[in-house]
Amino acid sequence: MRVARGTLLRNLAGSFGVLCTVAGLAFGLPALDRALPAQRPVGDGPYPVGGGVTVTPPPDARLDVTLTRPRDTRGTAVFLVGTVRYVIVVTPFDGSLAEATERLRQKITGVRGHEITGKEFPTRTASGLEGVQGTYAAPGRGGRYLVFRVGDVAIEVTVAGSAPALRAALGAIDASTRTIAYRGGKA
């Protein structure tokens, strides 16, 4: 059986087109992804963290879109205030505030070189959420943690940065943590 030369050329052109499309996807999309910034301005107003929780980010905060994951029953928001990381994690939880606090302390001290420092204090948001606040340290960094337990979720807040950067950002971050609110149900 003999195949016409025109059919072979059409097949070759089609194969070449498919190869170019695959190469464009394999090399072009990762290059485009690298060209887009991982941090974006957040803007004003409440930001939906997930799990029914919102927060008003500090002024001029940037959102790390590579680590932020808002979902219906849980969520993570990672903000950068200068060089300070401000992270809010919402997870389904049916234990007590004391159990949620212990869970976060274990997460913090489970990282090599991290230790809880100082005493814990009660804290409260403007919307009335009752929680616990404490401090921790890591090599070259200081940190603060807050835990709230409301509805069917635990809200864990960690803030970390070098001592000078943390001092400079803490006022704006404290004001932001006071805006954490639980709307219940889906975010």
PyMOL commands that place a pseudoatom at each C-alpha (Angstrom):
pseudoatom trace, name=CA, resn=MET, resi=1, chain=A, elem=C, hetatm=0, pos=[0.000, 0.000, 0.000]
pseudoatom trace, name=CA, resn=ARG, resi=2, chain=A, elem=C, hetatm=0, pos=[1.347, 3.341, -0.965]
pseudoatom trace, name=CA, resn=VAL, resi=3, chain=A, elem=C, hetatm=0, pos=[0.652, 6.505, 1.066]
pseudoatom trace, name=CA, resn=ALA, resi=4, chain=A, elem=C, hetatm=0, pos=[0.292, 9.739, -0.814]
pseudoatom trace, name=CA, resn=ARG, resi=5, chain=A, elem=C, hetatm=0, pos=[3.011, 12.279, -0.261]
pseudoatom trace, name=CA, resn=GLY, resi=6, chain=A, elem=C, hetatm=0, pos=[0.449, 14.962, 0.702]
pseudoatom trace, name=CA, resn=THR, resi=7, chain=A, elem=C, hetatm=0, pos=[-0.895, 12.773, 3.519]
pseudoatom trace, name=CA, resn=LEU, resi=8, chain=A, elem=C, hetatm=0, pos=[2.616, 12.295, 4.913]
pseudoatom trace, name=CA, resn=LEU, resi=9, chain=A, elem=C, hetatm=0, pos=[3.273, 16.036, 4.841]
pseudoatom trace, name=CA, resn=ARG, resi=10, chain=A, elem=C, hetatm=0, pos=[-0.043, 16.764, 6.615]
pseudoatom trace, name=CA, resn=ASN, resi=11, chain=A, elem=C, hetatm=0, pos=[0.766, 14.154, 9.282]
pseudoatom trace, name=CA, resn=LEU, resi=12, chain=A, elem=C, hetatm=0, pos=[4.263, 15.599, 9.710]
pseudoatom trace, name=CA, resn=ALA, resi=13, chain=A, elem=C, hetatm=0, pos=[2.873, 19.142, 10.045]
pseudoatom trace, name=CA, resn=GLY, resi=14, chain=A, elem=C, hetatm=0, pos=[0.259, 17.969, 12.562]
pseudoatom trace, name=CA, resn=SER, resi=15, chain=A, elem=C, hetatm=0, pos=[2.871, 16.110, 14.616]
pseudoatom trace, name=CA, resn=PHE, resi=16, chain=A, elem=C, hetatm=0, pos=[5.136, 19.154, 14.556]
pseudoatom trace, name=CA, resn=GLY, resi=17, chain=A, elem=C, hetatm=0, pos=[2.224, 21.314, 15.750]
pseudoatom trace, name=CA, resn=VAL, resi=18, chain=A, elem=C, hetatm=0, pos=[1.500, 18.940, 18.645]
pseudoatom trace, name=CA, resn=LEU, resi=19, chain=A, elem=C, hetatm=0, pos=[5.208, 18.899, 19.570]
pseudoatom trace, name=CA, resn=CYS, resi=20, chain=A, elem=C, hetatm=0, pos=[5.344, 22.718, 19.602]
pseudoatom trace, name=CA, resn=THR, resi=21, chain=A, elem=C, hetatm=0, pos=[2.213, 22.890, 21.779]
pseudoatom trace, name=CA, resn=VAL, resi=22, chain=A, elem=C, hetatm=0, pos=[3.633, 20.408, 24.293]
pseudoatom trace, name=CA, resn=ALA, resi=23, chain=A, elem=C, hetatm=0, pos=[6.981, 22.233, 24.354]
pseudoatom trace, name=CA, resn=GLY, resi=24, chain=A, elem=C, hetatm=0, pos=[5.181, 25.560, 24.870]
pseudoatom trace, name=CA, resn=LEU, resi=25, chain=A, elem=C, hetatm=0, pos=[3.258, 24.127, 27.807]
pseudoatom trace, name=CA, resn=ALA, resi=26, chain=A, elem=C, hetatm=0, pos=[6.314, 22.425, 29.311]
pseudoatom trace, name=CA, resn=PHE, resi=27, chain=A, elem=C, hetatm=0, pos=[8.600, 25.446, 29.110]
pseudoatom trace, name=CA, resn=GLY, resi=28, chain=A, elem=C, hetatm=0, pos=[6.317, 28.453, 28.673]
pseudoatom trace, name=CA, resn=LEU, resi=29, chain=A, elem=C, hetatm=0, pos=[3.948, 27.955, 31.598]
pseudoatom trace, name=CA, resn=PRO, resi=30, chain=A, elem=C, hetatm=0, pos=[6.694, 27.503, 34.228]
pseudoatom trace, name=CA, resn=ALA, resi=31, chain=A, elem=C, hetatm=0, pos=[8.482, 30.577, 32.844]
pseudoatom trace, name=CA, resn=LEU, resi=32, chain=A, elem=C, hetatm=0, pos=[5.256, 32.567, 33.056]
pseudoatom trace, name=CA, resn=ASP, resi=33, chain=A, elem=C, hetatm=0, pos=[4.678, 31.312, 36.613]
pseudoatom trace, name=CA, resn=ARG, resi=34, chain=A, elem=C, hetatm=0, pos=[8.190, 32.410, 37.643]
pseudoatom trace, name=CA, resn=ALA, resi=35, chain=A, elem=C, hetatm=0, pos=[7.591, 35.828, 36.073]
pseudoatom trace, name=CA, resn=LEU, resi=36, chain=A, elem=C, hetatm=0, pos=[4.496, 36.475, 38.205]
pseudoatom trace, name=CA, resn=PRO, resi=37, chain=A, elem=C, hetatm=0, pos=[5.211, 37.768, 41.734]
pseudoatom trace, name=CA, resn=ALA, resi=38, chain=A, elem=C, hetatm=0, pos=[4.474, 35.380, 44.622]
pseudoatom trace, name=CA, resn=GLN, resi=39, chain=A, elem=C, hetatm=0, pos=[3.535, 38.330, 46.811]
pseudoatom trace, name=CA, resn=ARG, resi=40, chain=A, elem=C, hetatm=0, pos=[0.666, 40.630, 45.976]
pseudoatom trace, name=CA, resn=PRO, resi=41, chain=A, elem=C, hetatm=0, pos=[-0.871, 43.613, 47.761]
pseudoatom trace, name=CA, resn=VAL, resi=42, chain=A, elem=C, hetatm=0, pos=[-3.924, 42.595, 49.778]
pseudoatom trace, name=CA, resn=GLY, resi=43, chain=A, elem=C, hetatm=0, pos=[-5.987, 45.760, 49.839]
pseudoatom trace, name=CA, resn=ASP, resi=44, chain=A, elem=C, hetatm=0, pos=[-8.371, 47.051, 52.480]
pseudoatom trace, name=CA, resn=GLY, resi=45, chain=A, elem=C, hetatm=0, pos=[-11.266, 45.345, 54.171]
pseudoatom trace, name=CA, resn=PRO, resi=46, chain=A, elem=C, hetatm=0, pos=[-11.892, 41.889, 55.551]
pseudoatom trace, name=CA, resn=TYR, resi=47, chain=A, elem=C, hetatm=0, pos=[-9.980, 39.064, 53.909]
pseudoatom trace, name=CA, resn=PRO, resi=48, chain=A, elem=C, hetatm=0, pos=[-11.637, 35.592, 53.939]
pseudoatom trace, name=CA, resn=VAL, resi=49, chain=A, elem=C, hetatm=0, pos=[-9.094, 33.210, 55.493]
pseudoatom trace, name=CA, resn=GLY, resi=50, chain=A, elem=C, hetatm=0, pos=[-11.409, 30.185, 55.282]
pseudoatom trace, name=CA, resn=GLY, resi=51, chain=A, elem=C, hetatm=0, pos=[-13.641, 28.162, 57.572]
pseudoatom trace, name=CA, resn=GLY, resi=52, chain=A, elem=C, hetatm=0, pos=[-15.838, 31.212, 58.205]
pseudoatom trace, name=CA, resn=VAL, resi=53, chain=A, elem=C, hetatm=0, pos=[-12.939, 33.337, 59.490]
pseudoatom trace, name=CA, resn=THR, resi=54, chain=A, elem=C, hetatm=0, pos=[-12.048, 36.813, 58.213]
pseudoatom trace, name=CA, resn=VAL, resi=55, chain=A, elem=C, hetatm=0, pos=[-9.325, 39.316, 59.086]
pseudoatom trace, name=CA, resn=THR, resi=56, chain=A, elem=C, hetatm=0, pos=[-8.461, 42.835, 58.033]
pseudoatom trace, name=CA, resn=PRO, resi=57, chain=A, elem=C, hetatm=0, pos=[-4.770, 42.673, 57.058]
pseudoatom trace, name=CA, resn=PRO, resi=58, chain=A, elem=C, hetatm=0, pos=[-2.311, 45.336, 58.229]
pseudoatom trace, name=CA, resn=PRO, resi=59, chain=A, elem=C, hetatm=0, pos=[-1.859, 48.345, 55.945]
pseudoatom trace, name=CA, resn=ASP, resi=60, chain=A, elem=C, hetatm=0, pos=[0.649, 47.675, 53.151]
pseudoatom trace, name=CA, resn=ALA, resi=61, chain=A, elem=C, hetatm=0, pos=[0.670, 43.924, 53.888]
pseudoatom trace, name=CA, resn=ARG, resi=62, chain=A, elem=C, hetatm=0, pos=[1.430, 41.611, 50.999]
pseudoatom trace, name=CA, resn=LEU, resi=63, chain=A, elem=C, hetatm=0, pos=[-0.240, 38.244, 50.502]
pseudoatom trace, name=CA, resn=ASP, resi=64, chain=A, elem=C, hetatm=0, pos=[1.960, 35.250, 49.684]
pseudoatom trace, name=CA, resn=VAL, resi=65, chain=A, elem=C, hetatm=0, pos=[-0.247, 33.597, 47.078]
pseudoatom trace, name=CA, resn=THR, resi=66, chain=A, elem=C, hetatm=0, pos=[1.937, 30.478, 46.934]
pseudoatom trace, name=CA, resn=LEU, resi=67, chain=A, elem=C, hetatm=0, pos=[1.065, 29.532, 50.537]
pseudoatom trace, name=CA, resn=THR, resi=68, chain=A, elem=C, hetatm=0, pos=[-2.410, 31.045, 50.987]
pseudoatom trace, name=CA, resn=ARG, resi=69, chain=A, elem=C, hetatm=0, pos=[-5.274, 28.546, 50.714]
pseudoatom trace, name=CA, resn=PRO, resi=70, chain=A, elem=C, hetatm=0, pos=[-8.809, 29.740, 51.576]
pseudoatom trace, name=CA, resn=ARG, resi=71, chain=A, elem=C, hetatm=0, pos=[-11.318, 26.865, 51.689]
pseudoatom trace, name=CA, resn=ASP, resi=72, chain=A, elem=C, hetatm=0, pos=[-14.841, 26.236, 52.968]
pseudoatom trace, name=CA, resn=THR, resi=73, chain=A, elem=C, hetatm=0, pos=[-13.973, 24.407, 56.185]
pseudoatom trace, name=CA, resn=ARG, resi=74, chain=A, elem=C, hetatm=0, pos=[-10.350, 25.449, 56.671]
pseudoatom trace, name=CA, resn=GLY, resi=75, chain=A, elem=C, hetatm=0, pos=[-7.878, 27.957, 55.343]
pseudoatom trace, name=CA, resn=THR, resi=76, chain=A, elem=C, hetatm=0, pos=[-4.442, 29.504, 55.499]
pseudoatom trace, name=CA, resn=ALA, resi=77, chain=A, elem=C, hetatm=0, pos=[-3.495, 33.118, 54.894]
pseudoatom trace, name=CA, resn=VAL, resi=78, chain=A, elem=C, hetatm=0, pos=[0.164, 34.145, 54.787]
pseudoatom trace, name=CA, resn=PHE, resi=79, chain=A, elem=C, hetatm=0, pos=[0.828, 37.877, 54.961]
pseudoatom trace, name=CA, resn=LEU, resi=80, chain=A, elem=C, hetatm=0, pos=[4.152, 39.675, 54.864]
pseudoatom trace, name=CA, resn=VAL, resi=81, chain=A, elem=C, hetatm=0, pos=[4.509, 42.935, 56.745]
pseudoatom trace, name=CA, resn=GLY, resi=82, chain=A, elem=C, hetatm=0, pos=[7.959, 44.103, 55.702]
pseudoatom trace, name=CA, resn=THR, resi=83, chain=A, elem=C, hetatm=0, pos=[10.005, 40.970, 56.393]
pseudoatom trace, name=CA, resn=VAL, resi=84, chain=A, elem=C, hetatm=0, pos=[7.702, 39.702, 59.158]
pseudoatom trace, name=CA, resn=ARG, resi=85, chain=A, elem=C, hetatm=0, pos=[5.562, 36.642, 58.405]
pseudoatom trace, name=CA, resn=TYR, resi=86, chain=A, elem=C, hetatm=0, pos=[2.014, 36.824, 59.740]
pseudoatom trace, name=CA, resn=VAL, resi=87, chain=A, elem=C, hetatm=0, pos=[0.193, 33.506, 59.298]
pseudoatom trace, name=CA, resn=ILE, resi=88, chain=A, elem=C, hetatm=0, pos=[-3.404, 32.599, 60.134]
pseudoatom trace, name=CA, resn=VAL, resi=89, chain=A, elem=C, hetatm=0, pos=[-4.442, 28.947, 59.956]
pseudoatom trace, name=CA, resn=VAL, resi=90, chain=A, elem=C, hetatm=0, pos=[-8.041, 27.812, 60.408]
pseudoatom trace, name=CA, resn=THR, resi=91, chain=A, elem=C, hetatm=0, pos=[-8.727, 24.103, 60.911]
pseudoatom trace, name=CA, resn=PRO, resi=92, chain=A, elem=C, hetatm=0, pos=[-11.740, 22.049, 61.928]
pseudoatom trace, name=CA, resn=PHE, resi=93, chain=A, elem=C, hetatm=0, pos=[-11.425, 21.311, 65.650]
pseudoatom trace, name=CA, resn=ASP, resi=94, chain=A, elem=C, hetatm=0, pos=[-13.746, 19.943, 68.310]
pseudoatom trace, name=CA, resn=GLY, resi=95, chain=A, elem=C, hetatm=0, pos=[-11.497, 20.187, 71.374]
pseudoatom trace, name=CA, resn=SER, resi=96, chain=A, elem=C, hetatm=0, pos=[-11.149, 22.938, 73.944]
pseudoatom trace, name=CA, resn=LEU, resi=97, chain=A, elem=C, hetatm=0, pos=[-9.158, 26.176, 73.758]
pseudoatom trace, name=CA, resn=ALA, resi=98, chain=A, elem=C, hetatm=0, pos=[-6.557, 24.608, 76.055]
pseudoatom trace, name=CA, resn=GLU, resi=99, chain=A, elem=C, hetatm=0, pos=[-6.215, 21.636, 73.676]
pseudoatom trace, name=CA, resn=ALA, resi=100, chain=A, elem=C, hetatm=0, pos=[-5.936, 23.930, 70.651]
pseudoatom trace, name=CA, resn=THR, resi=101, chain=A, elem=C, hetatm=0, pos=[-3.264, 25.960, 72.449]
pseudoatom trace, name=CA, resn=GLU, resi=102, chain=A, elem=C, hetatm=0, pos=[-1.296, 22.845, 73.351]
pseudoatom trace, name=CA, resn=ARG, resi=103, chain=A, elem=C, hetatm=0, pos=[-1.525, 21.662, 69.731]
pseudoatom trace, name=CA, resn=LEU, resi=104, chain=A, elem=C, hetatm=0, pos=[-0.027, 24.947, 68.455]
pseudoatom trace, name=CA, resn=ARG, resi=105, chain=A, elem=C, hetatm=0, pos=[2.706, 24.934, 71.121]
pseudoatom trace, name=CA, resn=GLN, resi=106, chain=A, elem=C, hetatm=0, pos=[3.668, 21.421, 69.972]
pseudoatom trace, name=CA, resn=LYS, resi=107, chain=A, elem=C, hetatm=0, pos=[3.763, 22.559, 66.328]
pseudoatom trace, name=CA, resn=ILE, resi=108, chain=A, elem=C, hetatm=0, pos=[6.051, 25.452, 67.272]
pseudoatom trace, name=CA, resn=THR, resi=109, chain=A, elem=C, hetatm=0, pos=[8.426, 23.431, 69.471]
pseudoatom trace, name=CA, resn=GLY, resi=110, chain=A, elem=C, hetatm=0, pos=[8.408, 20.603, 66.932]
pseudoatom trace, name=CA, resn=VAL, resi=111, chain=A, elem=C, hetatm=0, pos=[10.546, 22.785, 64.683]
pseudoatom trace, name=CA, resn=ARG, resi=112, chain=A, elem=C, hetatm=0, pos=[14.226, 22.483, 65.534]
pseudoatom trace, name=CA, resn=GLY, resi=113, chain=A, elem=C, hetatm=0, pos=[15.506, 25.455, 67.553]
pseudoatom trace, name=CA, resn=HIS, resi=114, chain=A, elem=C, hetatm=0, pos=[12.042, 26.859, 68.329]
pseudoatom trace, name=CA, resn=GLU, resi=115, chain=A, elem=C, hetatm=0, pos=[11.005, 27.264, 71.961]
pseudoatom trace, name=CA, resn=ILE, resi=116, chain=A, elem=C, hetatm=0, pos=[8.128, 28.819, 73.857]
pseudoatom trace, name=CA, resn=THR, resi=117, chain=A, elem=C, hetatm=0, pos=[9.251, 31.818, 75.934]
pseudoatom trace, name=CA, resn=GLY, resi=118, chain=A, elem=C, hetatm=0, pos=[7.512, 33.809, 78.636]
pseudoatom trace, name=CA, resn=LYS, resi=119, chain=A, elem=C, hetatm=0, pos=[3.977, 33.420, 79.936]
pseudoatom trace, name=CA, resn=GLU, resi=120, chain=A, elem=C, hetatm=0, pos=[0.689, 33.088, 78.111]
pseudoatom trace, name=CA, resn=PHE, resi=121, chain=A, elem=C, hetatm=0, pos=[-2.013, 35.714, 78.455]
pseudoatom trace, name=CA, resn=PRO, resi=122, chain=A, elem=C, hetatm=0, pos=[-5.697, 35.831, 77.583]
pseudoatom trace, name=CA, resn=THR, resi=123, chain=A, elem=C, hetatm=0, pos=[-6.564, 37.843, 74.496]
pseudoatom trace, name=CA, resn=ARG, resi=124, chain=A, elem=C, hetatm=0, pos=[-9.773, 38.959, 72.845]
pseudoatom trace, name=CA, resn=THR, resi=125, chain=A, elem=C, hetatm=0, pos=[-10.702, 40.198, 69.378]
pseudoatom trace, name=CA, resn=ALA, resi=126, chain=A, elem=C, hetatm=0, pos=[-13.018, 43.132, 68.652]
pseudoatom trace, name=CA, resn=SER, resi=127, chain=A, elem=C, hetatm=0, pos=[-15.710, 40.630, 67.640]
pseudoatom trace, name=CA, resn=GLY, resi=128, chain=A, elem=C, hetatm=0, pos=[-15.484, 38.922, 71.046]
pseudoatom trace, name=CA, resn=LEU, resi=129, chain=A, elem=C, hetatm=0, pos=[-13.378, 35.845, 70.270]
pseudoatom trace, name=CA, resn=GLU, resi=130, chain=A, elem=C, hetatm=0, pos=[-11.593, 34.687, 73.436]
pseudoatom trace, name=CA, resn=GLY, resi=131, chain=A, elem=C, hetatm=0, pos=[-8.100, 33.268, 73.035]
pseudoatom trace, name=CA, resn=VAL, resi=132, chain=A, elem=C, hetatm=0, pos=[-4.603, 32.774, 74.362]
pseudoatom trace, name=CA, resn=GLN, resi=133, chain=A, elem=C, hetatm=0, pos=[-1.452, 34.645, 73.378]
pseudoatom trace, name=CA, resn=GLY, resi=134, chain=A, elem=C, hetatm=0, pos=[2.210, 33.803, 73.966]
pseudoatom trace, name=CA, resn=THR, resi=135, chain=A, elem=C, hetatm=0, pos=[5.709, 34.262, 72.593]
pseudoatom trace, name=CA, resn=TYR, resi=136, chain=A, elem=C, hetatm=0, pos=[8.331, 31.990, 71.110]
pseudoatom trace, name=CA, resn=ALA, resi=137, chain=A, elem=C, hetatm=0, pos=[11.891, 32.268, 69.862]
pseudoatom trace, name=CA, resn=ALA, resi=138, chain=A, elem=C, hetatm=0, pos=[13.919, 30.703, 67.093]
pseudoatom trace, name=CA, resn=PRO, resi=139, chain=A, elem=C, hetatm=0, pos=[17.520, 31.237, 66.026]
pseudoatom trace, name=CA, resn=GLY, resi=140, chain=A, elem=C, hetatm=0, pos=[17.739, 34.882, 64.914]
pseudoatom trace, name=CA, resn=ARG, resi=141, chain=A, elem=C, hetatm=0, pos=[13.972, 35.375, 65.118]
pseudoatom trace, name=CA, resn=GLY, resi=142, chain=A, elem=C, hetatm=0, pos=[11.303, 36.165, 67.627]
pseudoatom trace, name=CA, resn=GLY, resi=143, chain=A, elem=C, hetatm=0, pos=[7.671, 35.288, 67.425]
pseudoatom trace, name=CA, resn=ARG, resi=144, chain=A, elem=C, hetatm=0, pos=[4.214, 35.544, 68.861]
pseudoatom trace, name=CA, resn=TYR, resi=145, chain=A, elem=C, hetatm=0, pos=[1.353, 33.083, 68.718]
pseudoatom trace, name=CA, resn=LEU, resi=146, chain=A, elem=C, hetatm=0, pos=[-2.366, 33.390, 69.348]
pseudoatom trace, name=CA, resn=VAL, resi=147, chain=A, elem=C, hetatm=0, pos=[-5.023, 30.693, 69.457]
pseudoatom trace, name=CA, resn=PHE, resi=148, chain=A, elem=C, hetatm=0, pos=[-8.807, 31.050, 69.319]
pseudoatom trace, name=CA, resn=ARG, resi=149, chain=A, elem=C, hetatm=0, pos=[-11.431, 28.318, 69.519]
pseudoatom trace, name=CA, resn=VAL, resi=150, chain=A, elem=C, hetatm=0, pos=[-14.909, 29.085, 68.159]
pseudoatom trace, name=CA, resn=GLY, resi=151, chain=A, elem=C, hetatm=0, pos=[-17.712, 27.152, 66.462]
pseudoatom trace, name=CA, resn=ASP, resi=152, chain=A, elem=C, hetatm=0, pos=[-16.183, 24.091, 64.872]
pseudoatom trace, name=CA, resn=VAL, resi=153, chain=A, elem=C, hetatm=0, pos=[-12.740, 25.583, 64.177]
pseudoatom trace, name=CA, resn=ALA, resi=154, chain=A, elem=C, hetatm=0, pos=[-9.454, 26.483, 65.843]
pseudoatom trace, name=CA, resn=ILE, resi=155, chain=A, elem=C, hetatm=0, pos=[-7.725, 29.662, 64.672]
pseudoatom trace, name=CA, resn=GLU, resi=156, chain=A, elem=C, hetatm=0, pos=[-3.936, 29.641, 64.990]
pseudoatom trace, name=CA, resn=VAL, resi=157, chain=A, elem=C, hetatm=0, pos=[-1.953, 32.831, 64.453]
pseudoatom trace, name=CA, resn=THR, resi=158, chain=A, elem=C, hetatm=0, pos=[1.835, 32.954, 64.294]
pseudoatom trace, name=CA, resn=VAL, resi=159, chain=A, elem=C, hetatm=0, pos=[3.977, 36.012, 63.735]
pseudoatom trace, name=CA, resn=ALA, resi=160, chain=A, elem=C, hetatm=0, pos=[7.743, 35.746, 63.217]
pseudoatom trace, name=CA, resn=GLY, resi=161, chain=A, elem=C, hetatm=0, pos=[10.599, 38.003, 62.237]
pseudoatom trace, name=CA, resn=SER, resi=162, chain=A, elem=C, hetatm=0, pos=[13.930, 39.418, 63.289]
pseudoatom trace, name=CA, resn=ALA, resi=163, chain=A, elem=C, hetatm=0, pos=[13.738, 41.439, 66.519]
pseudoatom trace, name=CA, resn=PRO, resi=164, chain=A, elem=C, hetatm=0, pos=[13.946, 44.882, 64.850]
pseudoatom trace, name=CA, resn=ALA, resi=165, chain=A, elem=C, hetatm=0, pos=[11.473, 43.991, 62.093]
pseudoatom trace, name=CA, resn=LEU, resi=166, chain=A, elem=C, hetatm=0, pos=[9.078, 42.399, 64.586]
pseudoatom trace, name=CA, resn=ARG, resi=167, chain=A, elem=C, hetatm=0, pos=[9.139, 45.493, 66.828]
pseudoatom trace, name=CA, resn=ALA, resi=168, chain=A, elem=C, hetatm=0, pos=[8.409, 47.709, 63.828]
pseudoatom trace, name=CA, resn=ALA, resi=169, chain=A, elem=C, hetatm=0, pos=[5.503, 45.599, 62.548]
pseudoatom trace, name=CA, resn=LEU, resi=170, chain=A, elem=C, hetatm=0, pos=[3.893, 44.461, 65.804]
pseudoatom trace, name=CA, resn=GLY, resi=171, chain=A, elem=C, hetatm=0, pos=[1.568, 47.444, 66.269]
pseudoatom trace, name=CA, resn=ALA, resi=172, chain=A, elem=C, hetatm=0, pos=[-0.037, 46.967, 62.850]
pseudoatom trace, name=CA, resn=ILE, resi=173, chain=A, elem=C, hetatm=0, pos=[-0.205, 43.193, 63.293]
pseudoatom trace, name=CA, resn=ASP, resi=174, chain=A, elem=C, hetatm=0, pos=[-1.795, 43.522, 66.754]
pseudoatom trace, name=CA, resn=ALA, resi=175, chain=A, elem=C, hetatm=0, pos=[-4.435, 45.816, 65.263]
pseudoatom trace, name=CA, resn=SER, resi=176, chain=A, elem=C, hetatm=0, pos=[-5.048, 43.250, 62.528]
pseudoatom trace, name=CA, resn=THR, resi=177, chain=A, elem=C, hetatm=0, pos=[-5.383, 40.296, 64.919]
pseudoatom trace, name=CA, resn=ARG, resi=178, chain=A, elem=C, hetatm=0, pos=[-8.068, 42.229, 66.815]
pseudoatom trace, name=CA, resn=THR, resi=179, chain=A, elem=C, hetatm=0, pos=[-10.148, 42.186, 63.597]
pseudoatom trace, name=CA, resn=ILE, resi=180, chain=A, elem=C, hetatm=0, pos=[-10.238, 38.382, 63.360]
pseudoatom trace, name=CA, resn=ALA, resi=181, chain=A, elem=C, hetatm=0, pos=[-13.897, 37.400, 63.218]
pseudoatom trace, name=CA, resn=TYR, resi=182, chain=A, elem=C, hetatm=0, pos=[-15.827, 34.160, 62.867]
pseudoatom trace, name=CA, resn=ARG, resi=183, chain=A, elem=C, hetatm=0, pos=[-18.869, 34.328, 60.620]
pseudoatom trace, name=CA, resn=GLY, resi=184, chain=A, elem=C, hetatm=0, pos=[-19.745, 30.671, 61.127]
pseudoatom trace, name=CA, resn=GLY, resi=185, chain=A, elem=C, hetatm=0, pos=[-20.215, 27.927, 58.577]
pseudoatom trace, name=CA, resn=LYS, resi=186, chain=A, elem=C, hetatm=0, pos=[-18.707, 28.383, 55.133]
pseudoatom trace, name=CA, resn=ALA, resi=187, chain=A, elem=C, hetatm=0, pos=[-16.270, 31.188, 54.362]
for i in range(1, 187): cmd.bond("trace and resi %d" % i, "trace and resi %d" % (i + 1))
show_as sticks, trace
zoom trace
